[in-house]
């Protein structure tokens, strides 16, 4: 997951931080992927601490990942917004 620690990412109108949202999404996606036969996902972080993009990419390269997934969650004050771009990172072998 992106952001984390000192970098909260986007902040919603009620104070919810992107780093919290993307970590939760990443943990769910991690479980979904690992429940599928033949797939193995890894999280670059599983707690609230900061890793740069370069650090996250280094983890992916170290673990010889076939895919690097980044999830981003934007914040909007306008309640009519119905889509998001979703910042987390999963490594899949």
Buried (B, 14 or more C-beta within 10 A) or exposed (E): BBBBEEBBBBEBEEEBBBBBBBBEBBBEBBEEBEEEEEEEBBBBBEEBEBBEEEEBBEBBEEBEBEEBBBBBBBBEEEEEEEEEEBBBBBBBE
